[in-house]
């Protein structure tokens, strides 16, 4: 396996699915699990993980001690259909590229996730590891989208 590829379905329209991924990551991103989900140093706690919403913007994490780590840079910002950014672990000699495509379907959105460039990043053996970790992380995104959908349905029925 040389790339991570995942296709998932969420019950929200593409505009909202894109916004939930890019604007609410700090809410749905799991900070614990089988894999480490934060670049926080052992001496501090993670606070936020965010995108700067523009081409060239940062994808970064901030920590309780005031420090931050820039995980990558946005290489494509095309709401609501496409988002791409770089990803770099601080111990890697290079970086990978993550691309998401959001396509409308009858019952919501198909999200295609691809992380590539593990060999170029100097970590060719980590793609299988990241496949599992990304599946776990994106399960949190799917659950968050489903909860939003259910809440919207519930509140629209009350109006």
Buried (B, 14 or more C-beta within 10 A) or exposed (E): EEBBBBEBEBBBBBBBBBBBBBEBBBEBBBEEEEEEBBBBEEEEEBBEBBBBEEEEBBBBBBBEEEEBBBBBBBBBBEBBBBBBBBBBBEEBEBBBBBBBBBBBEEEBBBBBBBBBBBBEBEBEEBBEBBBEBBEBBBBBBBEBBBEBBEEEEEEEEEE
